[in-house]
Amino acid sequence: MKPVFALYFPDILPPLAAVAGLAPLPFPLHSLRCWPDDQPPAPWSSLVAGGRLQPVTSFDPGPDSRRLQNLLRELEGRRGEDALLFARGLAAEFSARREETAPELIGPLLGQSRDRASDRQREELWQALLLLKLAENLERGEMEIEAELQAFETRRAALFRKLNGKDQEEAKGDAPAEPPPKTADSLAPPRPWRHAGRLLRAWHRLLQHSAVCPEMLLSADAEAWSLMQEFAENHHYSYQPLPTLLLPTPATDPAAPNDPIAPTGQGQEVGRQLLTALQQAAKEGNSGSAVAAVEEWNRQIAAEEQNHPADHPPARHAVELLFFPATPLTRLLADYHRSTPAAPAEPGTPAGGLLALYRPAGRQ
């Protein structure tokens, strides 16, 4: 197994806002890709170039992987209802292939056996890849909608200022105040296509066929994180909440390729200590110095924020941490998929793991 720290889930591409908010952490996010040449699209590609996002590919989709790649690339150019209908058609095609055909009947007559279980696993993997790629595609479409809405809000605000400029000059203070600009969160359209539980099951299938073993699963999806926590509580898994990890608000463009990942100066050493402590906790199944490292990181953040005006404190992003001392995350996902805690740990798997949730400023 190949340990990978800070793997984003349950999507295979993290939201740009999450990448920006997590930029001060002393480690980049890892993103699971479907095959070696499956490069993240723009603007994620600039994050890969700058070291903020590191693609991870460690599994083979199977002998028909080229056909799968072609189907998923055909999905790339589709949006909205068209993408959903196309995906459903592909899923139905995968299911239809379970029906016995003449070639499948010839093999047994010649004394050959067919590995139906392996074929079933491959079909499940294909469906998981399809679902995750569809979610990625729709996430990109949603970003385009958000950008259009943001541009509309900018034009509306400019028009409002222009129309009220004369009144404000004639009667200062009497003109109505300019409406506050809407944030990206308030502009985001609903997501009827998203189902966190289904994404988690697809994620489990993906890791089943992968040599990647995440030491930390980090998400900005509160629903997916809550589902995992609720499952752990209901099935009496042992876990420990660590102190909330505080983050400063990044002041630069989230897609800028050359922005630093970690704070400078003394903060770099504190960041290295934090990374080492969290990795050691996951590997050994003992929180040990992890609590002290998180607290020291938070003190460093508080010290840097002393330079800000008291009446304008910086907005704080945060990361909630759940530490599982005796349950590797691959096993936790497998047990969630089966709904019964029965999956054994594989050789080389870390003793424990960290489940992390990114909370943007204003959602504490």
C-alpha positions as CSV (number, residue, x, y, z in Angstrom):
1,M,0.0,0.0,0.0
2,K,1.2,3.5,-0.8
3,P,0.4,6.0,2.1
4,V,-0.9,9.3,0.8
5,F,-1.5,12.2,3.1
6,A,-4.5,14.6,2.8
7,L,-6.5,13.0,0.0
8,Y,-9.6,15.0,-1.0
9,F,-13.0,13.2,-1.0
10,P,-15.8,12.5,-1.9
11,D,-15.2,14.3,-5.2
12,I,-12.1,13.7,-7.3
13,L,-11.6,17.4,-7.8
14,P,-11.9,19.8,-4.8
15,P,-13.7,23.1,-5.1
16,L,-11.4,26.0,-5.8
17,A,-12.6,27.8,-2.8
18,A,-11.6,24.9,-0.6
19,V,-8.1,24.8,-2.2
20,A,-7.7,28.5,-1.5
21,G,-8.9,28.2,2.1
22,L,-6.6,25.3,2.8
23,A,-3.6,27.0,1.1
24,P,-1.9,27.9,4.4
25,L,-1.6,24.2,5.4
26,P,1.9,22.8,5.4
27,F,1.0,20.1,2.8
28,P,-0.8,20.0,-0.5
29,L,-4.0,18.3,-1.3
30,H,-3.9,15.0,-3.2
31,S,-6.6,14.3,-5.8
32,L,-7.3,10.8,-7.1
33,R,-7.3,10.6,-10.9
34,C,-8.7,7.8,-13.1
35,W,-5.6,6.9,-15.2
36,P,-2.1,8.3,-15.6
37,D,-2.9,10.8,-18.4
38,D,-6.1,11.9,-16.8
39,Q,-4.9,15.4,-16.1
40,P,-7.0,17.9,-14.1
41,P,-8.7,20.5,-16.3
42,A,-8.2,24.2,-16.0
43,P,-8.2,26.0,-13.6
44,W,-7.2,23.0,-11.4
45,S,-4.2,22.4,-13.8
46,S,-2.6,25.6,-12.6
47,L,-3.0,24.4,-9.0
48,V,-1.1,21.2,-10.0
49,A,1.6,23.3,-11.6
50,G,1.9,25.4,-8.4
51,G,2.1,22.4,-6.1
52,R,-1.3,23.1,-4.4
53,L,-2.8,19.9,-5.8
54,Q,-1.1,16.6,-6.5
55,P,-2.8,14.0,-8.7
56,V,-2.6,10.4,-7.6
57,T,-3.1,7.5,-10.0
58,S,-2.6,4.0,-8.6
59,F,-5.1,1.6,-10.2
60,D,-5.9,0.0,-13.6
61,P,-9.5,0.3,-14.8
62,G,-9.2,-3.0,-16.6
63,P,-8.5,-4.4,-20.1
64,D,-11.2,-2.2,-21.6
65,S,-9.8,1.0,-20.0
66,R,-9.3,2.8,-23.4
67,R,-13.1,2.3,-24.1
68,L,-13.9,3.7,-20.7
69,Q,-11.7,6.7,-21.2
70,N,-13.4,7.4,-24.5
71,L,-16.8,7.2,-23.0
72,L,-15.8,9.5,-20.1
73,R,-14.2,12.0,-22.5
74,E,-17.5,12.0,-24.4
75,L,-19.2,13.0,-21.2
76,E,-16.8,15.9,-20.8
77,G,-18.6,18.1,-23.3
78,R,-22.1,17.6,-21.9
79,R,-23.9,19.7,-19.4
80,G,-27.1,19.6,-17.3
81,E,-29.9,17.2,-18.2
82,D,-28.0,16.0,-21.3
83,A,-25.1,14.8,-19.0
84,L,-27.4,13.0,-16.6
85,L,-29.2,11.2,-19.4
86,F,-25.9,10.2,-21.1
87,A,-24.6,8.9,-17.7
88,R,-27.8,6.9,-17.1
89,G,-27.5,5.4,-20.5
90,L,-24.0,4.3,-19.9
91,A,-24.9,2.8,-16.5
92,A,-27.7,0.9,-18.1
93,E,-25.3,-0.4,-20.7
94,F,-22.9,-1.7,-18.0
95,S,-25.8,-3.5,-16.4
96,A,-27.0,-5.0,-19.6
97,R,-23.6,-6.6,-20.1
98,R,-24.4,-8.9,-17.2
99,E,-26.9,-10.8,-19.5
100,E,-25.4,-14.0,-20.8
101,T,-24.6,-14.0,-24.5
102,A,-23.5,-16.6,-27.0
103,P,-19.7,-16.0,-26.4
104,E,-20.2,-16.4,-22.6
105,L,-21.9,-19.8,-23.2
106,I,-19.2,-21.1,-25.6
107,G,-16.4,-20.9,-22.9
108,P,-17.9,-23.4,-20.5
109,L,-18.6,-25.8,-23.3
110,L,-14.9,-25.8,-24.2
111,G,-14.0,-26.4,-20.6
112,Q,-13.2,-22.8,-19.8
113,S,-14.4,-21.0,-16.7
114,R,-15.5,-17.4,-16.6
115,D,-14.6,-15.2,-13.6
116,R,-18.0,-13.7,-13.0
117,A,-17.0,-12.1,-9.7
118,S,-14.1,-10.3,-11.3
119,D,-16.3,-9.1,-14.1
120,R,-18.8,-7.8,-11.6
121,Q,-16.1,-5.9,-9.7
122,R,-14.9,-4.3,-12.9
123,E,-18.4,-3.2,-13.8
124,E,-18.8,-1.7,-10.3
125,L,-15.6,0.1,-10.7
126,W,-16.6,1.5,-14.1
127,Q,-19.9,2.7,-12.6
128,A,-18.0,4.4,-9.7
129,L,-15.7,6.1,-12.1
130,L,-18.7,7.3,-14.2
131,L,-20.5,8.7,-11.2
132,L,-17.4,10.5,-9.9
133,K,-16.6,11.9,-13.3
134,L,-20.2,13.0,-13.8
135,A,-20.0,14.8,-10.4
136,E,-16.7,16.5,-11.5
137,N,-18.3,17.5,-14.8
138,L,-21.3,19.0,-13.1
139,E,-19.1,20.8,-10.5
140,R,-17.3,22.5,-13.4
141,G,-20.6,23.4,-15.0
142,E,-21.8,24.9,-11.7
143,M,-18.6,26.9,-11.5
144,E,-19.4,28.4,-14.9
145,I,-22.9,29.3,-13.7
146,E,-21.5,30.9,-10.5
147,A,-19.0,32.9,-12.6
148,E,-21.8,34.2,-14.8
149,L,-23.9,35.1,-11.8
150,Q,-21.0,36.9,-10.2
151,A,-20.4,38.9,-13.3
152,F,-24.1,39.8,-13.4
153,E,-23.9,40.9,-9.8
154,T,-20.9,43.1,-10.6
155,R,-22.6,44.7,-13.5
156,R,-25.8,45.3,-11.4
157,A,-23.8,46.9,-8.6
158,A,-22.0,49.2,-11.1
159,L,-25.4,50.2,-12.7
160,F,-26.8,50.9,-9.2
161,R,-23.9,53.2,-8.4
162,K,-24.3,55.0,-11.7
163,L,-28.0,55.5,-11.3
164,N,-27.7,56.7,-7.7
165,G,-24.6,58.8,-8.2
166,K,-26.4,62.0,-9.0
167,D,-28.8,61.6,-6.0
168,Q,-26.0,60.9,-3.7
169,E,-24.2,64.1,-4.8
170,E,-27.4,66.3,-4.2
171,A,-28.4,64.7,-0.9
172,K,-25.5,63.0,0.8
173,G,-26.7,60.3,3.1
174,D,-30.2,60.4,1.9
175,A,-29.7,58.0,-1.0
176,P,-30.4,54.3,-0.3
177,A,-27.3,52.4,0.6
178,E,-25.8,50.1,-2.0
179,P,-26.9,46.5,-1.5
180,P,-24.1,44.3,-0.2
181,P,-22.5,42.1,-2.9
182,K,-23.6,38.6,-2.9
183,T,-21.1,35.9,-2.0
184,A,-20.4,32.8,-4.0
185,D,-22.3,30.8,-1.5
186,S,-25.4,32.8,-1.9
187,L,-25.1,32.6,-5.7
188,A,-24.6,28.9,-5.8
189,P,-27.5,27.1,-7.5
190,P,-29.1,24.0,-5.8
191,R,-27.5,20.6,-6.4
192,P,-30.3,18.1,-7.1
193,W,-27.8,15.8,-8.7
194,R,-25.6,15.4,-5.7
195,H,-25.9,12.5,-3.3
196,A,-23.1,12.3,-0.7
197,G,-23.9,8.7,0.3
198,R,-23.7,7.5,-3.3
199,L,-20.4,9.3,-3.8
200,L,-19.0,7.7,-0.7
201,R,-19.9,4.2,-2.0
202,A,-18.3,5.1,-5.4
203,W,-15.2,6.3,-3.5
204,H,-14.9,3.0,-1.7
205,R,-15.0,1.1,-5.0
206,L,-12.3,3.3,-6.4
207,L,-10.0,2.7,-3.4
208,Q,-10.7,-1.0,-3.6
209,H,-8.9,-1.1,-6.9
210,S,-6.1,1.3,-5.8
211,A,-2.8,0.9,-4.1
212,V,-3.4,4.3,-2.5
213,C,-3.9,4.3,1.3
214,P,-5.0,7.7,2.6
215,E,-3.7,8.8,6.0
216,M,-6.2,11.7,6.0
217,L,-9.4,12.1,4.1
218,L,-10.1,15.8,3.8
219,S,-13.4,17.2,2.6
220,A,-15.4,20.4,2.2
221,D,-18.6,18.4,2.0
222,A,-20.2,18.6,5.4
223,E,-22.9,16.0,4.5
224,A,-20.3,13.4,3.5
225,W,-18.3,14.0,6.7
226,S,-21.4,13.8,8.8
227,L,-22.4,10.5,7.2
228,M,-19.0,9.0,8.0
229,Q,-19.1,10.3,11.6
230,E,-22.7,9.1,12.2
231,F,-21.7,5.6,10.9
232,A,-18.7,5.5,13.2
233,E,-20.9,6.5,16.2
234,N,-23.6,4.0,15.4
235,H,-21.1,1.1,15.0
236,H,-19.1,2.1,18.1
237,Y,-15.8,2.9,16.4
238,S,-13.2,4.4,18.6
239,Y,-12.4,8.0,17.6
240,Q,-11.1,11.2,19.2
241,P,-11.9,14.7,18.2
242,L,-8.7,16.7,18.0
243,P,-8.6,20.5,18.6
244,T,-10.0,22.5,15.7
245,L,-7.2,23.6,13.3
246,L,-7.4,27.3,12.6
247,L,-6.4,28.8,9.2
248,P,-6.0,32.4,8.1
249,T,-7.9,33.7,5.1
250,P,-5.7,33.6,2.0
251,A,-5.2,37.0,0.4
252,T,-4.4,35.9,-3.1
253,D,-6.0,34.3,-6.1
254,P,-6.8,30.6,-5.4
255,A,-5.7,29.6,-8.9
256,A,-2.4,31.5,-8.8
257,P,0.3,28.9,-9.6
258,N,3.2,30.3,-7.5
259,D,1.5,31.1,-4.2
260,P,3.2,29.6,-1.2
261,I,1.5,26.6,0.4
262,A,2.7,27.2,4.0
263,P,3.3,30.3,6.1
264,T,6.8,31.8,6.0
265,G,9.3,32.4,8.7
266,Q,8.7,30.6,12.0
267,G,5.3,29.4,10.7
268,Q,7.2,27.0,8.3
269,E,8.8,25.1,11.2
270,V,5.6,25.0,13.1
271,G,3.9,23.6,9.9
272,R,6.5,20.9,9.5
273,Q,6.1,19.9,13.1
274,L,2.3,19.7,12.5
275,L,2.6,17.6,9.4
276,T,5.1,15.2,11.1
277,A,2.8,14.8,14.2
278,L,-0.3,14.1,12.1
279,Q,1.5,11.6,9.9
280,Q,2.9,9.9,13.0
281,A,-0.6,9.7,14.6
282,A,-2.1,8.0,11.5
283,K,0.8,5.6,11.1
284,E,1.1,4.5,14.8
285,G,-2.5,4.9,15.9
286,N,-1.6,7.2,18.7
287,S,-2.5,10.9,18.8
288,G,0.6,11.6,21.0
289,S,2.1,14.9,20.0
290,A,-0.7,15.6,17.4
291,V,-2.8,17.6,19.9
292,A,0.2,19.7,21.0
293,A,1.2,20.3,17.4
294,V,-2.3,21.5,16.5
295,E,-2.4,23.8,19.5
296,E,1.1,25.2,18.7
297,W,-0.1,25.8,15.1
298,N,-3.2,27.7,16.4
299,R,-0.9,29.8,18.7
300,Q,1.2,30.7,15.6
301,I,-1.9,31.8,13.7
302,A,-3.1,33.9,16.6
303,A,0.3,35.6,16.9
304,E,0.3,36.5,13.2
305,E,-3.2,37.9,13.5
306,Q,-2.1,40.4,16.1
307,N,-0.9,42.6,13.3
308,H,-4.4,43.1,12.0
309,P,-6.6,46.1,13.2
310,A,-8.7,45.1,16.2
311,D,-11.9,46.4,14.5
312,H,-11.1,44.3,11.4
313,P,-10.1,40.9,12.5
314,P,-9.4,38.4,9.7
315,A,-12.0,35.8,8.9
316,R,-10.9,32.4,10.1
317,H,-11.2,29.2,8.1
318,A,-11.0,26.0,10.2
319,V,-10.5,22.3,9.8
320,E,-12.3,19.9,12.1
321,L,-10.3,16.7,12.8
322,L,-11.5,13.3,13.9
323,F,-8.7,10.8,14.8
324,F,-9.4,7.1,14.4
325,P,-6.6,5.4,16.4
326,A,-7.4,1.8,15.4
327,T,-9.3,2.1,12.1
328,P,-7.6,2.8,8.8
329,L,-9.7,5.0,6.6
330,T,-9.8,2.4,3.8
331,R,-11.4,0.0,6.2
332,L,-13.8,2.7,7.5
333,L,-15.0,3.3,3.9
334,A,-15.3,-0.4,3.2
335,D,-17.3,-0.9,6.4
336,Y,-19.5,2.1,5.5
337,H,-20.1,0.5,2.1
338,R,-21.2,-2.8,3.6
339,S,-22.9,-1.2,6.7
340,T,-21.2,-3.8,8.9
341,P,-17.7,-3.4,10.5
342,A,-16.1,-6.6,9.1
343,A,-13.4,-5.6,6.6
344,P,-9.8,-6.6,7.7
345,A,-6.9,-4.2,7.3
346,E,-4.5,-4.9,4.5
347,P,-0.8,-5.3,5.0
348,G,1.0,-2.0,5.0
349,T,-2.1,-0.1,6.0
350,P,-1.6,2.6,8.7
351,A,-2.9,1.7,12.1
352,G,-5.3,4.7,12.1
353,G,-6.4,7.7,10.2
354,L,-7.7,11.3,10.3
355,L,-11.1,12.4,8.9
356,A,-11.0,16.1,8.3
357,L,-13.7,18.7,7.4
358,Y,-12.8,22.1,6.0
359,R,-15.2,24.8,7.3
360,P,-14.9,28.2,5.5
361,A,-15.1,31.4,7.5
362,G,-18.6,32.2,8.6
363,R,-19.7,28.5,9.0
364,Q,-18.1,27.8,12.3
